[in-house]
Amino acid sequence: MAAVENPPQPSDSLAEARQAQLYTQDRLKATSATTSFRSIPVIDLTPSFSSSLSARQSVANEIQKACTTVGFFYIKGHGIPQGVCDDVLKLAARFFHELPEVKKEEIHMKNSEQFRGYEPPSYSSVDFASQETKQAFNWGYEAGLDPTGGDGKYVEIDGSSDGSKNQWPPEDDLPGFYSGIAGYYAHVLQLSRHLCSLFALSLALPEEFFEPMITHPGGIARLIRYPPSTNPKPLSEVSQDEEIGLGAHSDYECFTLLLQDSNPGLEILSPDGHWISAQPLEGGIVVNVGDFLMRWTNDRYKSTVHRVVNRTANERYSVPLFFSINYDETVDTLPSCVSEENPKKYPPIAAGQYVLDRLSLTVKTGKY
């Protein structure tokens, strides 16, 4: 990609992070009678691995339609073996059930300025009006997890460049954990890079447009456990939910790839104010637009508000990857998405600092 003579200067990312919170609140209050959805598209990625540009473009066109209408879609034919997906979900259960609490405490997220490690229930919340029931283990990109080996230039969300700040349980405490995580992460990281080329095509950009921005990408991932509901009841427009696994929010980065087990829980807010259940699709992965893509496209692509409510008597596990460009890059609206009729809505932001500020706003003990 050609160098920019006068690169945009990032704005106050904390102010933009707070504005994003307001966006969620506004979406929860506002309804649109002219746009709505009741289902989530399913896109078969198989043709996107073809040597035929027209085949790849056809998949990109499906992605473009999904991103401008729903902001979410399922992918199948993604190339990640089912056994790899099954194994990482089993690892999630092992982490929460086999690792003693004292060992979890040693890698508590409070010890990390990058919000990595074990996260107990209610330690963070995207909506402090409700107590979130989730538990999580969080980690980020490191060269040893990247099949390409990385470019040796990784920069953390806080701007540090002396390597990843992950907190892993010792091998003796949870044998096979790191290698199992590495196996899944390698697949999903490469799939994310592949999706970047499809997103580029979907925006009428060269396939390689994003490549210089993802040489040492941000890639925060989580193992999440949602406890069984104490009062299981179906999604309803009239009932008040008492147990919120993860409150209503938009995701921060380019896009999210979500692997979920067979228990439903993910719910997506339609513009007309209805919550739509994203039922698990066998062999499928959920993809959703994040704030970076919304900002790049000047709201053409939707960073759709969503939440998680476990309405079953079973534990629910999920493994999201929040894929970002290199944290030392700047996100600025694409010129092709700006016009007199649709002027630029967002100032440029520093990718890593924006993610750091969004995360800081979810923790009551954070510096903000």
BAPAMAR-373238 format. One line per 5 residues: number of its first residue (from 0); for each residue x, y, z of C-alpha. Coordinates in steps of 0.2 Angstrom, whole numbers, plus 5000, padded with zeros to 4 digits. Example, Ala and Ser with C-alpha at 12.3 -4.5 7.8 and 13.67 -1.06 7.14 Angstrom:
2
0> 5062:4978:5039 | 5068:4995:5036
END
This chain:
368
0> 5000:5000:5000 | 5007:5017:4995 | 5013:5028:5009 | 5002:5043:5014 | 5011:5060:5012
5> 5001:5067:5027 | 4995:5053:5038 | 4980:5057:5049 | 4983:5061:5067 | 4974:5050:5079
10> 4960:5058:5089 | 4957:5057:5108 | 4953:5038:5108 | 4946:5039:5126 | 4933:5051:5120
15> 4929:5040:5105 | 4928:5025:5117 | 4915:5034:5128 | 4906:5039:5112 | 4905:5020:5107
20> 4896:5017:5124 | 4883:5030:5120 | 4881:5022:5103 | 4875:5006:5112 | 4864:5015:5124
25> 4856:5025:5109 | 4853:5008:5100 | 4844:5001:5115 | 4832:5015:5115 | 4829:5019:5097
30> 4819:5008:5084 | 4818:5009:5066 | 4802:5004:5057 | 4810:5004:5040 | 4824:4991:5043
35> 4824:4975:5053 | 4830:4957:5052 | 4824:4941:5059 | 4837:4929:5053 | 4856:4928:5051
40> 4864:4924:5034 | 4874:4909:5032 | 4889:4910:5020 | 4898:4896:5013 | 4917:4901:5011
45> 4922:4886:5001 | 4922:4896:4984 | 4933:4910:4992 | 4948:4897:4993 | 4946:4895:4974
50> 4959:4902:4962 | 4945:4910:4953 | 4943:4929:4957 | 4925:4928:4952 | 4922:4914:4964
55> 4930:4924:4978 | 4921:4940:4973 | 4904:4931:4974 | 4908:4926:4992 | 4913:4944:4995
60> 4897:4950:4988 | 4887:4940:5001 | 4898:4947:5015 | 4894:4965:5008 | 4875:4961:5009
65> 4876:4954:5026 | 4887:4968:5033 | 4875:4981:5027 | 4859:4973:5033 | 4863:4963:5049
70> 4881:4965:5053 | 4882:4947:5058 | 4883:4931:5048 | 4888:4913:5050 | 4902:4905:5040
75> 4903:4887:5035 | 4916:4879:5024 | 4929:4889:5033 | 4943:4875:5034 | 4945:4873:5052
80> 4943:4855:5056 | 4929:4851:5068 | 4940:4841:5079 | 4950:4857:5082 | 4935:4867:5087
85> 4928:4853:5098 | 4945:4852:5107 | 4946:4870:5111 | 4928:4870:5119 | 4934:4855:5129
90> 4949:4865:5135 | 4937:4879:5140 | 4928:4867:5152 | 4945:4860:5158 | 4951:4877:5163
95> 4936:4882:5173 | 4933:4865:5181 | 4951:4858:5183 | 4962:4873:5187 | 4960:4876:5206
100> 4954:4893:5211 | 4971:4897:5219 | 4979:4894:5203 | 4967:4905:5194 | 4970:4919:5206
105> 4989:4918:5201 | 4984:4923:5184 | 4970:4935:5188 | 4967:4949:5176 | 4970:4962:5189
110> 4988:4958:5187 | 4988:4963:5169 | 4988:4980:5162 | 4982:4973:5145 | 4967:4964:5153
115> 4974:4946:5151 | 4972:4931:5161 | 4958:4924:5172 | 4942:4935:5174 | 4930:4930:5188
120> 4911:4934:5187 | 4907:4952:5187 | 4925:4958:5187 | 4921:4967:5171 | 4905:4973:5163
125> 4900:4981:5147 | 4884:4987:5157 | 4887:4991:5175 | 4868:4992:5177 | 4868:4973:5178
130> 4880:4960:5186 | 4887:4949:5172 | 4888:4930:5176 | 4902:4925:5164 | 4919:4919:5168
135> 4933:4921:5156 | 4951:4917:5152 | 4959:4931:5140 | 4974:4930:5130 | 4981:4940:5115
140> 4993:4938:5100 | 5010:4932:5102 | 5022:4927:5088 | 5023:4909:5095 | 5004:4907:5091
145> 5006:4914:5073 | 5009:4901:5060 | 5018:4914:5050 | 5030:4917:5064 | 5025:4936:5064
150> 5036:4950:5058 | 5045:4953:5075 | 5037:4970:5076 | 5022:4966:5088 | 5015:4981:5098
155> 5003:4979:5112 | 4987:4989:5115 | 4997:5000:5127 | 5011:5003:5115 | 5024:4992:5123
160> 5034:4982:5111 | 5044:4970:5122 | 5033:4955:5118 | 5015:4949:5122 | 5009:4951:5140
165> 4999:4935:5141 | 4997:4925:5158 | 4996:4906:5155 | 4993:4893:5168 | 5009:4882:5170
170> 5009:4866:5160 | 5010:4856:5176 | 4994:4864:5182 | 4984:4861:5166 | 4994:4849:5154
175> 4991:4852:5136 | 4982:4868:5138 | 4994:4880:5129 | 4997:4868:5115 | 4978:4866:5113
180> 4975:4884:5113 | 4989:4886:5100 | 4982:4874:5088 | 4965:4883:5087 | 4972:4900:5088
185> 4983:4896:5073 | 4968:4891:5062 | 4957:4905:5067 | 4971:4918:5065 | 4974:4913:5047
190> 4956:4912:5044 | 4954:4930:5050 | 4968:4935:5037 | 4958:4926:5024 | 4943:4935:5028
195> 4952:4952:5027 | 4955:4949:5009 | 4936:4945:5007 | 4931:4961:5016 | 4943:4971:5005
200> 4934:4964:4989 | 4917:4967:4997 | 4922:4986:4998 | 4929:4986:4980 | 4947:4987:4986
205> 4961:4976:4981 | 4962:4960:4989 | 4978:4964:4997 | 4973:4981:5004 | 4973:4976:5022
210> 4989:4965:5021 | 5001:4978:5027 | 4990:4981:5042 | 4990:4963:5048 | 5008:4958:5049
215> 5007:4958:5068 | 4989:4959:5071 | 4979:4962:5087 | 4970:4946:5091 | 4963:4945:5108
220> 4953:4929:5112 | 4943:4922:5126 | 4937:4906:5133 | 4920:4910:5141 | 4909:4900:5153
225> 4891:4905:5156 | 4884:4896:5171 | 4867:4887:5169 | 4852:4898:5172 | 4844:4897:5189
230> 4827:4901:5181 | 4827:4895:5163 | 4815:4904:5151 | 4814:4908:5133 | 4818:4924:5125
235> 4802:4935:5126 | 4798:4953:5122 | 4788:4955:5139 | 4800:4946:5152 | 4814:4955:5161
240> 4830:4946:5160 | 4838:4943:5178 | 4854:4934:5173 | 4864:4943:5160 | 4879:4933:5154
245> 4887:4947:5144 | 4878:4964:5143 | 4873:4973:5127 | 4888:4980:5118 | 4896:4982:5101
250> 4913:4974:5098 | 4929:4985:5096 | 4940:4979:5082 | 4938:4974:5064 | 4927:4959:5066
255> 4924:4944:5078 | 4925:4926:5075 | 4914:4917:5088 | 4915:4898:5091 | 4900:4893:5102
260> 4894:4876:5109 | 4877:4868:5106 | 4869:4879:5119 | 4861:4895:5113 | 4864:4912:5121
265> 4870:4925:5109 | 4856:4938:5105 | 4857:4951:5092 | 4847:4968:5092 | 4837:4971:5076
270> 4835:4990:5071 | 4817:4988:5076 | 4821:4984:5094 | 4819:4965:5093 | 4832:4953:5100
275> 4836:4939:5088 | 4843:4923:5095 | 4859:4917:5085 | 4856:4899:5087 | 4872:4888:5086
280> 4875:4881:5068 | 4883:4864:5067 | 4901:4866:5060 | 4898:4885:5059 | 4907:4900:5066
285> 4898:4917:5069 | 4906:4933:5061 | 4901:4950:5066 | 4907:4968:5061 | 4917:4978:5074
290> 4919:4996:5077 | 4934:4998:5066 | 4925:4991:5050 | 4910:5003:5055 | 4922:5018:5056
295> 4931:5013:5040 | 4915:5012:5030 | 4907:5027:5038 | 4893:5017:5045 | 4890:5007:5029
300> 4894:4991:5038 | 4885:4989:5055 | 4893:4986:5071 | 4878:4978:5078 | 4873:4978:5096
305> 4872:4961:5104 | 4872:4952:5121 | 4873:4934:5129 | 4859:4927:5140 | 4860:4908:5144
310> 4842:4903:5145 | 4846:4885:5147 | 4850:4873:5162 | 4867:4869:5155 | 4884:4877:5156
315> 4887:4887:5140 | 4905:4889:5132 | 4911:4900:5118 | 4928:4905:5111 | 4928:4922:5102
320> 4943:4930:5093 | 4942:4949:5091 | 4953:4952:5076 | 4962:4969:5074 | 4974:4977:5063
325> 4991:4980:5070 | 4989:4990:5086 | 5001:5003:5080 | 4990:5007:5064 | 4977:5021:5063
330> 4959:5018:5058 | 4952:5031:5047 | 4937:5032:5036 | 4940:5026:5018 | 4938:5040:5006
335> 4927:5029:4995 | 4914:5029:5009 | 4913:5048:5011 | 4902:5059:5000 | 4893:5075:5000
340> 4877:5065:5005 | 4887:5055:5018 | 4900:5066:5026 | 4914:5058:5037 | 4907:5054:5054
345> 4922:5048:5063 | 4939:5055:5066 | 4955:5044:5065 | 4959:5033:5080 | 4975:5024:5085
350> 4970:5005:5085 | 4978:4999:5100 | 4974:5014:5111 | 4956:5013:5106 | 4955:4995:5111
355> 4964:4999:5128 | 4952:5013:5132 | 4936:5002:5128 | 4943:4988:5139 | 4947:5000:5153
360> 4929:5007:5153 | 4923:4989:5157 | 4932:4988:5174 | 4927:4998:5189 | 4945:4997:5196
365> 4952:5003:5179 | 4962:5019:5178 | 4947:5028:5170
END
